[in-house]
Amino acid sequence: MDVRNLPLPMKRVVHLGSRSYGRLTAPGRMMPSFLICGGQRCGTTSLYRALAGHPVVLKAVLHKGVHYFDTSYDRGTAWYRAHFPLLRNAEKITERYGFPAQTFESSPYYMYHPQAAARIARDLPQAKLVVLVRDPVERAYSQHHHEVARGFETERDFGSALALEPARLHRQEELLAEDPSYYSFAHQHHAYRARGEYARYLSVMAQHVGRERIHVVESERFFAEPEPVYDEICEFLGLPSYLERPPFERHNARARQSDMDPGLRRELTDHYLPHDDALSRWLGRMPIWRRTP
């Protein structure tokens, strides 16, 4: 049954029933060996679909993003484990292919939530993290369009939303870091400029999980040459890339926006220059979007 095609009320019933069953069978379920942690609007859905198609990978049950380590940590480990496949299904995959089966999920907010990295390090001490990055100017513009389309943003003008960002985010990271039960709608949905400062979030993640467990990919390169990028990710995750390559498709994508105010584009580009320089130390070269044609 494809849950995505069900009416919303029925989908909720299926999800509730599945998670209830999942809790009861939690001890016999897998835990993820890797996570796609971000960034938002950087192609995480496309990468999720590609990796979910790998023969020895079992995806999370029902949906790709569990949001346990950011907004649902209070639900507990049994709730989280309920989202993943049964160990007996993993054993069948391992027997068939001769490689250990793996499972994963993709919650892009993990990269940004102040408590997520420490929680991941504590609960998944061996898990590896995959992070996608994208031209931060385009990413910010795409996120604004996305939040407006979902009804999470009432300010339809991108420049005005950027102007509101400092007030909306005032002390939000501090409060999230101090109080495990605190939730900030603005921090999750209205951090347009801040989300593209990739290196500072990566540094926090590395402090908790170790830099060697983080693999950074430019989404522009993934979409332009998916096969070698996929092979590199498989190597990082310990997955055999030669068994069967999935079809590579682009999901939730928006074309480059040419209608952005040129002055605003220049201002954002200048803002991100030092952040791009810091990101280059992760990539080993200047990001693709900074390369001279």
C-alpha positions as CSV (number, residue, x, y, z in Angstrom):
1,M,0.0,0.0,0.0
2,D,1.3,3.4,-1.0
3,V,0.5,5.6,2.0
4,R,1.3,8.8,0.0
5,N,-1.8,8.3,-2.1
6,L,-4.2,7.9,0.8
7,P,-6.6,10.7,1.9
8,L,-5.1,12.7,4.8
9,P,-7.5,11.3,7.6
10,M,-6.8,7.7,6.5
11,K,-3.1,8.4,6.3
12,R,-3.1,9.6,9.9
13,V,-4.9,6.4,11.0
14,V,-2.4,4.3,9.2
15,H,0.5,6.2,10.7
16,L,-0.9,6.0,14.2
17,G,-1.5,2.2,13.9
18,S,1.9,1.6,12.4
19,R,3.7,3.5,15.2
20,S,1.6,1.8,17.9
21,Y,2.6,-1.6,16.5
22,G,6.2,-0.3,16.1
23,R,6.4,0.6,19.8
24,L,5.3,-2.9,20.8
25,T,7.9,-4.5,18.5
26,A,10.7,-1.8,19.2
27,P,13.2,-4.3,20.7
28,G,13.2,-6.2,17.4
29,R,13.7,-3.2,15.2
30,M,16.8,-1.6,13.6
31,M,18.3,1.7,14.5
32,P,19.8,3.9,11.8
33,S,23.4,3.6,10.8
34,F,23.3,6.9,9.0
35,L,21.3,10.1,8.8
36,I,20.7,12.8,6.2
37,C,20.9,15.8,8.4
38,G,20.4,18.7,6.0
39,G,20.5,21.3,4.8
40,Q,17.0,22.4,4.2
41,R,16.0,23.0,0.5
42,C,19.3,21.4,-0.6
43,G,18.0,18.3,-2.4
44,T,17.6,16.0,0.6
45,T,14.5,14.4,-0.8
46,S,16.3,13.4,-4.0
47,L,19.2,12.0,-2.1
48,Y,16.8,10.1,0.3
49,R,15.1,8.5,-2.7
50,A,18.4,7.5,-4.2
51,L,19.7,5.9,-1.1
52,A,16.4,4.3,-0.2
53,G,16.7,2.5,-3.6
54,H,20.0,0.8,-2.6
55,P,19.5,-3.0,-2.4
56,V,20.9,-3.3,1.1
57,V,19.2,-0.2,2.6
58,L,15.9,-0.3,4.3
59,K,14.3,3.1,4.7
60,A,12.3,4.4,7.7
61,V,8.7,3.2,7.9
62,L,6.0,5.5,6.3
63,H,8.0,8.7,5.8
64,K,11.5,10.0,5.4
65,G,11.8,12.5,8.2
66,V,11.2,11.3,11.8
67,H,12.3,14.6,13.5
68,Y,13.3,12.7,16.7
69,F,16.5,14.5,17.6
70,D,15.0,18.0,17.0
71,T,11.3,18.3,17.9
72,S,10.3,14.9,19.2
73,Y,13.1,13.8,21.5
74,D,10.7,13.7,24.5
75,R,8.9,10.8,22.9
76,G,11.8,8.4,23.8
77,T,13.9,5.8,22.1
78,A,11.1,3.2,21.8
79,W,9.0,5.7,19.8
80,Y,12.0,6.4,17.6
81,R,12.9,2.8,17.0
82,A,9.2,2.2,16.1
83,H,9.9,4.0,12.8
84,F,12.4,1.5,11.5
85,P,12.3,-1.9,9.9
86,L,12.3,-5.2,11.8
87,L,15.7,-6.9,12.4
88,R,14.4,-10.0,10.7
89,N,13.9,-8.1,7.5
90,A,17.5,-6.8,7.8
91,E,18.7,-10.4,8.2
92,K,17.0,-11.4,5.0
93,I,18.7,-8.6,3.1
94,T,22.1,-9.5,4.6
95,E,21.7,-13.1,3.7
96,R,20.8,-12.2,0.1
97,Y,23.5,-9.8,-0.6
98,G,26.3,-10.7,1.8
99,F,26.5,-7.1,3.2
100,P,25.0,-5.8,6.5
101,A,21.6,-4.2,5.9
102,Q,21.4,-0.5,6.9
103,T,18.5,1.8,7.6
104,F,18.3,5.6,7.8
105,E,16.1,8.7,7.9
106,S,16.3,12.2,6.6
107,S,15.4,15.2,8.9
108,P,17.0,18.4,7.5
109,Y,16.3,20.3,10.7
110,Y,18.8,18.1,12.6
111,M,21.6,20.3,11.1
112,Y,20.3,23.4,12.7
113,H,18.7,22.5,16.0
114,P,21.1,23.4,18.9
115,Q,20.5,20.1,20.7
116,A,20.3,17.7,17.8
117,A,24.0,16.9,17.3
118,A,24.6,16.1,21.0
119,R,21.6,13.8,21.1
120,I,22.7,12.0,17.9
121,A,26.2,11.5,19.4
122,R,24.7,10.1,22.6
123,D,22.0,7.8,21.1
124,L,23.7,6.8,17.8
125,P,27.4,6.7,18.6
126,Q,28.4,5.0,15.4
127,A,26.1,6.7,13.0
128,K,27.4,8.6,10.0
129,L,25.9,11.9,8.9
130,V,25.4,13.1,5.3
131,V,24.9,16.8,4.7
132,L,23.9,18.5,1.5
133,V,24.8,22.2,0.8
134,R,23.7,24.5,-1.9
135,D,24.3,28.0,-3.2
136,P,23.1,29.8,0.0
137,V,21.4,32.7,-1.8
138,E,19.3,30.3,-3.9
139,R,18.7,28.1,-0.8
140,A,17.3,31.1,1.2
141,Y,15.1,32.2,-1.7
142,S,13.8,28.6,-2.2
143,Q,13.1,28.2,1.5
144,H,11.0,31.4,1.6
145,H,8.9,30.2,-1.4
146,H,8.5,26.8,0.2
147,E,7.4,28.2,3.6
148,V,4.9,30.6,1.9
149,A,3.5,27.7,-0.2
150,R,3.1,25.6,3.0
151,G,1.3,28.4,4.8
152,F,4.1,28.7,7.4
153,E,5.2,32.2,6.2
154,T,2.7,35.1,6.0
155,E,5.2,37.6,4.7
156,R,5.2,37.0,0.9
157,D,8.0,39.4,0.1
158,F,11.4,37.8,0.4
159,G,13.2,41.0,1.3
160,S,10.7,41.8,4.0
161,A,11.0,38.3,5.5
162,L,14.8,38.7,5.6
163,A,14.3,42.0,7.4
164,L,12.1,40.4,10.0
165,E,14.5,37.5,10.6
166,P,16.7,39.1,13.3
167,A,13.7,39.9,15.5
168,R,12.0,36.6,14.8
169,L,15.1,34.7,15.8
170,H,16.2,36.8,18.8
171,R,17.4,34.5,21.5
172,Q,15.8,31.5,19.9
173,E,19.0,29.4,19.6
174,E,19.9,30.3,23.2
175,L,16.4,29.2,24.5
176,L,16.5,26.0,22.4
177,A,20.0,25.2,23.8
178,E,18.9,25.9,27.4
179,D,15.6,24.1,27.5
180,P,15.1,20.6,26.0
181,S,11.3,21.1,26.0
182,Y,11.4,24.5,24.2
183,Y,10.1,24.7,20.6
184,S,10.5,27.7,18.3
185,F,8.4,27.9,15.2
186,A,10.4,30.9,13.9
187,H,13.7,29.0,14.3
188,Q,12.4,26.0,12.4
189,H,10.7,27.9,9.6
190,H,11.9,31.5,9.3
191,A,15.8,31.3,9.5
192,Y,16.4,32.1,5.8
193,R,19.7,33.9,6.0
194,A,21.1,31.9,8.9
195,R,20.5,28.5,7.3
196,G,23.1,29.2,4.6
197,E,25.9,29.7,7.1
198,Y,26.8,26.1,6.7
199,A,30.3,25.9,8.2
200,R,29.2,27.1,11.7
201,Y,26.6,24.3,11.9
202,L,29.0,21.7,10.6
203,S,31.5,22.8,13.2
204,V,29.0,22.2,16.0
205,M,28.2,18.8,14.6
206,A,31.8,17.8,14.3
207,Q,32.4,18.8,18.0
208,H,29.9,16.2,19.0
209,V,30.1,13.3,16.5
210,G,33.6,13.8,15.0
211,R,34.5,15.3,11.6
212,E,35.3,11.9,10.2
213,R,31.7,10.8,10.5
214,I,30.3,13.8,8.4
215,H,30.2,13.8,4.6
216,V,29.4,17.0,2.9
217,V,28.0,17.1,-0.7
218,E,27.2,20.1,-2.9
219,S,23.7,19.6,-4.3
220,E,24.6,21.3,-7.6
221,R,27.2,18.5,-8.1
222,F,24.8,15.8,-7.1
223,F,22.2,16.9,-9.6
224,A,24.8,17.5,-12.4
225,E,26.7,14.2,-12.0
226,P,24.7,11.9,-9.6
227,E,26.5,8.7,-10.4
228,P,30.0,9.6,-9.1
229,V,28.5,11.5,-6.1
230,Y,26.3,8.5,-5.3
231,D,29.4,6.2,-5.4
232,E,31.3,8.5,-3.1
233,I,28.4,8.6,-0.6
234,C,28.2,4.8,-0.7
235,E,31.9,4.5,0.0
236,F,31.6,6.8,3.0
237,L,28.6,4.7,4.3
238,G,30.2,1.4,3.6
239,L,27.6,0.5,1.0
240,P,28.5,-1.5,-2.1
241,S,27.8,0.9,-5.0
242,Y,28.2,-1.8,-7.7
243,L,25.1,-3.9,-6.9
244,E,22.5,-1.7,-8.5
245,R,22.2,2.0,-9.1
246,P,18.8,3.5,-8.5
247,P,17.2,6.0,-11.0
248,F,18.3,9.5,-10.2
249,E,15.4,12.0,-10.0
250,R,15.0,15.5,-8.6
251,H,12.3,15.9,-6.0
252,N,10.9,19.1,-4.4
253,A,13.1,21.1,-6.7
254,R,12.7,24.8,-7.7
255,A,14.5,26.3,-10.7
256,R,17.0,29.1,-10.1
257,Q,15.0,32.2,-9.3
258,S,15.8,35.0,-11.7
259,D,13.2,37.4,-10.3
260,M,15.2,38.1,-7.1
261,D,16.0,41.8,-6.6
262,P,19.6,42.3,-7.9
263,G,20.6,44.5,-5.0
264,L,19.3,41.9,-2.5
265,R,21.1,39.1,-4.3
266,R,24.4,41.1,-4.1
267,E,23.9,41.8,-0.5
268,L,23.3,38.1,0.3
269,T,26.2,37.0,-1.8
270,D,28.5,39.4,0.1
271,H,27.1,38.2,3.4
272,Y,27.9,34.6,2.6
273,L,31.5,35.2,1.3
274,P,33.2,34.4,4.7
275,H,30.9,31.5,5.3
276,D,31.7,30.0,1.9
277,D,35.4,30.4,2.6
278,A,34.9,28.5,5.8
279,L,32.9,25.8,4.0
280,S,35.8,25.4,1.5
281,R,37.9,23.9,4.3
282,W,35.3,21.1,4.5
283,L,35.1,20.6,0.7
284,G,38.8,20.9,0.1
285,R,38.1,23.6,-2.5
286,M,35.9,26.6,-3.1
287,P,32.2,25.7,-3.4
288,I,30.8,25.3,-6.9
289,W,28.7,28.4,-6.7
290,R,31.8,30.5,-6.1
291,R,33.7,29.3,-9.0
292,T,34.5,31.7,-11.8
293,P,32.9,30.7,-15.1
